Amino acid sequence: MYPAIEPYQYGFLDTGDGHQVYWELCGNPEGQPVVFLHGGPGAGCSPHHRQLFDPERYHILLFDQRGCGRSKPTASLKNNTTQDLISDMERLRKEVLQVEKWLVFGGSWGSTLALAYAQTHPAQVKGLILRGIFTLREEEVQWFYQEGASFIFPDEWEKYLAPIPAAERHDLVAAYRRRLIDADEAEQLRCAYAWAQWESNTISLLPTAAKALTLADKDAVLSFARIENHYFTHKGFMDEGQLLRNAHRLADIPTIIIQGRYDCCTPAKTAWELYQAMPHAEFHLIPDAGHAFNEPGILAALLEATDKFAAL
């Protein structure tokens, strides 16, 4: 990755409906404008995400989506929808970066939000870099949180099932929601850790010490589990199949799709279907990678993509 950098400016966007959204600017103010969309939903940005972009050639905006990371209030589900996040992005584009168009970079849930934003505001998007494609269709949520990935990680699945009584395991997203929302704090945290550890321990092809989520931070874990479950419960606040159905709206936007073949979190089927709907895109299926952005093959492809778009 590029060398570690610090933001030269940061602040909070007051959404006017109860949220303070943390944002930061890095890199070259005269460079290519790009917005980085983190995963989850609910995961937040990390300093490593800044290092995906050449700081000499990019003007980089990172922000923690509503309720997570440094945004306030922590783990809040009120006024927290895909449409709210798209509205936040538009305000950040106009008020913070102050540009007409920008490059949009999103991985995992970030790819979902990137597609939703681009389909809503195609004229504002110079290009798309999408990794670990997730469109939040029911079959995708069922695969990872009900049955499918459980066949590959039975040991980790047993831990994920542990907080939920057998009688409620026919709908695990709903069972977890009841505990993440209505239970006392101790039960919320117990279930949040089980939810977060399931994802953290299954996103990489091979075991790694580099995790997407800092499990030592209980606020981060609770935000991640509550917000992710909230979006899954409400089907991403979108119609089923909406993002693939409307992909034709992006035909004029240069796009690079990067996907690990052995991604058990967001399987390659969805990335392939997006590519079929966007045949103008570059498609890179990394043969020896899972879901994590910092796996060698995926990281190399992401850096190649950001270098390519820097010259737009």
N, C-alpha and C positions, 0 to 999 in steps of 0.2 A: 504494500500500500504506500501511498504518498506519506511524507513525514507528518508527525502529529502537529496540529495547529490549534490555536485558541481563537475563539470568536473575537472580532474587533468591536462588535456591538451586540447587545442582547436586550430583551425587554419582554413585556407581556401585552398581548392583545386582549382588550376588554371586549368580550363578545356581546355585552349588553343583556345577556340572559343568564348570568350567574357563573360564567367561566372566565378565568384568566389563563390565556394560552401562551405558554413560554415559546419564544422564538430567538434565534441567534443568526448572525451573519458572519461568514468566514470568507477567507480568500481575497480575491482582487475585485474591488468595487467596479472596475471597468471590464471585468471578465464576463464570460458567458453566464447568464442567470440560470440557476437550477434550483429546484426544490426537491428535498429528500423526504420521502414518505416512509416512516417506519412501519414495522409489522405489528402483529397482535390480532386485532386491535387491542391496544392497551399497553404495548411494550415500552414505548418511549425511545428517544434517540440516545446514542452513546457517542463518546469522542471518536471511536473508531470509524463511525459513519462519515465523519469529515474527511477521512483519509482516502475515500474512494474517488476524490476529485483533485486534479492538479490545481493547487492554490494560486498558481500564477495565471491560469487561464479561466478559472471559474469564480463566479460570485455565488456563494453557496448559502442557501437558506435552509435551516433545519428547524423543525418545531415539534413539540410534544403535543399530540392530539388531546382533545378534551379529556380531562380526568386522569391523565397518566404522566409519568415522568415528573418534570418540574411544574407542570400546569396545575392549577388549583381550581376547585377543591379536589383533593385526591380521591380517585375511584368513583367520582360522581357519575351517575347514569342519567341525571336530569338534563334535558335538552342535549342529548348526546346521540346523534344519528348521522348517517352518511351524508345527508343533505346539509346538516350543520357543519360538518368538516369541510365540505366543498365550499360553503359560504366563508368559512375561516380562511381557506386557501385563497379565495378571490380577494379578500381584504388584505391578506399578507402580500399578495402580488402587487396590489395597487398602492398600499400604504407603507409597506416596509421596503420591498425591492424596487417598487416604482418603475415597473417595466410593463410593456404591452404583451410580451410573450416570454415563455420560459421553457426550459427542458424539465420534464417531470420524470423522476426516478423513484420507483417503488418496488419493494420486494415483499413477497408473501401477502399479508393483508394490504401492505402498501401498494401492491400491484392492483388489488381490487379498487382501492381508493383512486389510484392513478387512472384506471379505466373509467371509473364513474365520473371523475372530474373531466377527463378529456372528452367524454361523450356529452357532457353538459356544456363545456366551454372549448370546443375544438379550435376556435380561432386564436385562443391564447396559448396553444401548445406548439412549441417548436419541434419537439421530438419526445419519444417515450423510451425509457429503459425499464424493462419489466423482468423481474426474477421470481422464480418459485410461484407460478401463476395460480391464483386462487380467485374464483368468481362467486363464492359463497352460495352455490347451488346446494340443494338439499343432499344430493348424493355425495358431495364433497365433505360436508359436515358429518354426515352419517359414516363415511369411510374412516374418518380419524377419531371421532368421538362416540361412535356407537358400535360399529363392527367393520373390520377390514384390516386396518393397521394392527389391530389386536392379534391377528394371526401371525404377524411378524415379530411382535414384541410381547409375547405372553407374560413374561416376567414383569415388565413395566406395567402392563395392563392390569395385572393383579393389584398393584399398588393404587392405580387409578380407580379401580372398582371399590377399594376397601372402605371408603367413607359412606358408600351408598348401600342401603339394605337391598337384599335380593329382590324383594317385591317391587322395587322402583327402578330396576336396572333395564327395563324395556325402553326407557326414555332418559338417558343419562344427562343430556343437556338440561332437561326440565328438572331432574332430581338435583343436579348441582345448583341450578338457579334458586331453588327453594332454600338451600343452605347458604348460598353466597349472599342472598338478599335478606332473608327473614330470620336466620339463626342468630344466636349471640356471637360476640366477637371471637370467642375461642373456636367455635364451630366454623365460622366464616373462614378463619385463618387455616384451620385444619383442612378444609375442603379446597381453599385457594392453593395451598401448597401441593396437594395431590394433583390438582388440575395443571398447575404450572410445571411440576416435575415431569408429568407425562409428556408434555411437549418438549421440555428442555432435554430430556433423555432420549428423544427419538428423532430429532431434527438432523442429526449428522449421520453420514454413512458409516463412519468409524468413530469409536469413542474419542472424545476430546475434552480437554480442560476448559476450552473456550466456549462459554455458554451464552445464549442469547439473552438470558435473564439472570440478574443477580439475586439468587435465592436468599441471600442473607438480609436483603432489604424487604421487610414484611409489607411496607406500603406499596412497593413495586409489585410484589407478588399478588397482593389483594387487588390492586388496580388492574393488573393483567388478567386475572381470572374473572373478576366481576365484569369488566368491560367486554372482554372476548365473549363470555357467556351471554351478555346482554345483546350483542350484535347477532350472535347465532340464534338466540331465541326469537329475535325479530327479523330473521332472514335478511340481515344486512339492510333493512329498510328499503328493499328493492323487490321488484317482481322476479319470480323464478326465471332464471336464464336470461335476464335482462342484458347483462354485459356482453354475452356472446351474441345475442340477437341484434344488438345495436353496434356491433364492432365495425360494421360497414361505414359508420360515421367517421371512422378514423383513417380512411383509405388514403388521405393526403398527408398524413402525419408520419414522418420517418420513425420507425419502431425497431427496437432490438429486443428479442425475447430470449431469456437465458434460463435454462431449466436443468436440474439434475435428474438423470434417468432413474436413480434409486431414491428419489424423494418420497418418503413415506408420509409426510405431513400434507403436502399438496402434490399428489401424483401427476406424472407427466401427461396423462390423458387430457387434463384440462389445458395445459400449455399447447398440446398438439391441436386441440379443437380451436383454440384461439388463433393459432397459426393458420388453420384452414379458413377461418373467418377473416384473416388479415394476411393474405398471401404476399402482400408487398413487404412484409416484415422480414428482417433477418432472424433466423431461428437457430439457436445453438443448444443442442441437447448434449449436456456434459456426461460422458459415459461412466465416470467413476466418482459421482458425487451424489450427496443427499440434498437436504434443504438449506443448510446454513450458508450464509453469504460468504463466510471466510474459508470455506473449503477450497483447496488450491485451484481446481479447475474452474469453479464458479468465480472465484475472486479474480483470476486472470482474465476471464471473459468480461467481467464487469469493468475492470480497469481498461481493457481494450475498447469497450463501448464508450466509456466516458472520454477517453482520449479521442475517439472518432468524432463524437459530438462536439468536442471543444472547438473544432474547426468549422462548425456551421456558420 
